[in-house]
Amino acid sequence: MAEHPFTLEDLETLRQWDTPTICNALETVVPGRRGHGFTVRPLVAADRKLPPICGLARTGTIRAAAPSGRPAEQDRAVRLGWYEYVERASLPTIVVLQDLDDTPGVGAFWGEVHSAVHKALGAQGGVTNGSIRDLDMLAPGFQLLAGVVNPSHAFVHMVAFGQEVAVHGMHVKHEDVIHADFHGAVVIPHEAVRLIPAAIELGARREKVILDLCKDPDFSAAKLAEAIGRASEIH
């Protein structure tokens, strides 16, 4: 198993914050990443009430609009290889699947069975530009973010796995750290994982100055300008 500059406890710590807060922290910790590394189009959350998920990326590509054209034995071998790939992880995982069809989401890879299977393999959830189904029967606590909801499998099949994929503008490589909730998903650079909590605490102290002022009945633009100046001096 690969070694990482963070622990399971570090990843679990990040689950206490929503994904926008993680993105805010990344603006401070890795400012060069401010404009990329996250989903930029809406995703459907299987359950908006579930807490954020955070884990190592397991990447793959799928198609569903037509049969794979491969022998059944080869399809089965690819699928079993995928399961083994997801299982080979030292920490919890997030599955990121790119649907390669011209119209993504024709057939759903994710449903009752695959959510249960992947949860058992150590995944916390999945992010895809494809489709999901069986929303009332998904494995408990398994979060899915998808491009669409669709009732059918169609001809869904695994194309390949372990390569770089792109889902709604977010480019993801094998073993990237992914944080996601109903807002979307973001890639966290490995070296930033342990720096995020302190950055969030700093951001909260700065924001408090502004938010407290907003409750003041004598709020004014002039007071806001002064508060912004004070907030910027907090380090």
Buried (B, 14 or more C-beta within 10 A) or exposed (E): EEEBEBEEEBBEBBBEBBBEBBBBBBBBBBEEBEEEBBBEEEBBBBBEEBEBBBBBBBBBBBBBBEEBEEEEEEBEEBEEBBBEBBBEBEBBBBBBBBBBBEEBBBBBBBBBEBBBEBBEBBBBBBBBBBBBBBBEEBBEEBBBBBBBBBEEBBBBBBBBBBEBBBBBEBBBEBBBBBBBBBBBBBBBBEEBBBBBBEBBEBBEEBEEBEEEBEEEEEEEEEEBEEBEEEBEEEE
